[in-house]
Amino acid sequence: MTTTNANAYPELLAAKCDRVEAMLAEFAPPVALRVPSPPQAFRLRAEFRIWHEGDDLFYAMFDRQDPKTPLRIDQFPIAAERIQAAMPRLRELLLPSEVLRRKLFQVEFLSTLSGELLLTLVYHRPLDADWEAAARLVEQSLNAHVIGRSRRQKLVLSRDWVEEVLPLSCGEFRYRQYEQGFTQPNGQVNCEMINWAYAQAQGLGGDLLELYCGNGNFTLPLAREFEQVLATELSKRSIQAALHNQNINGVDNLALARLSAEEMSAALRGEREFRRLKNLSRPLADYQFSTLFVDPPRAGLDPDTVALAADFQNILYVSCNPVTLAENLRTLTASHRVEALALFDQFPYTEHMECGVRLGRR
């Protein structure tokens, strides 16, 4: 889909939901909850190439069908209002500044529902004190945090993170989000996804195992519904953020471990012992897991993790790829039935759809 006409959004959303529901119909789910996005100003992350033409420069993107021809971007209505406001002002600051514009290759924006903004300026040259002085003026002018990057170089002027505040049905949660770390791009739909997962967890009890926990996006609210939570994530930066977010939100029944899903599966089967599990407040064998929560990458769950999931009474599965979700469900529904389905439009005007599925043991 290439149109971004807000008036066409309801029709586009309906067609996309129909397509995904047809793809998942073989699993006999109940009627799906359809969660729309705001039609504009929804995207909290954006990145653009910077295209230089003589004394001019502009934001550019590229069509996959014509990857060598830049498409000039003067307005980007799907971006959060904080990004939309910053884009022309940043360009005005770059144009007259030789030190800021020279060999500037890319600009990355990261904003939050709480109104913070982080800019990363990416260069094909080393950055020096002159660049830093000029970039500090950008920080002050835009009331934003600025980072400079080039080959093997990262200059952080103030900080390399923003703090998000999510108003959820179960209360307000705060999240540190690092530059170039994974965050959900559509903040309002993300809130609805967390609210849905929290509602699905009501009354399940016992302990929760979460794989691919990221910065604790789902983990922290869900911890309120379980006795103990063990959450794993392979990315060091994400675990660092999750530990910080655990502390600032006062979540005291959560243990975090830097393990991949495959490693956690091996640990639970008793095939391997990991030093990274030695510091848990309780032995792994003492957990009474009732529920598995997974939010895997587009490739879905690997076969070992699918086999592990079959041992849980309940599975909460958030998927960014309905195709691999369907592949996993063909195995999981041998032991479990689909009890709830939700479709979250994280990426309006595209073919992508985020899905939430709750499965219970047959």
Secondary structure, DSSP 8 states (H G I E B T S, - for coil): -----GGGHHHHHHHHHHHHHHHHGGG-----EEE---SSS-BSEEEEEEEEETTEEEEEEEETTEEEEEEEES--TTB-HHHHHHHHHHHHHHTT-HHHHTTEEEEEEEE-TTS-EEEEEEESS---HHHHHHHHHHHHHHTSEEEEEETTEEEESS-SEEEEEEEETTEEEEEEEETTS---SBHHHHHHHHHHHHHHTTT--SEEEEES-TTTTTHHHHGGGSS-EEEE-S-HHHHHHHHHHHHHTT--SEEEE---HHHHHHHHTTS---GGGTT-SS-GGG--EEEEEE---TT---HHHHHHHTTSSEEEEEES-HHHHHHHHHHHTTTEEEEEEEEE-SSTTSS--EEEEEEEE-
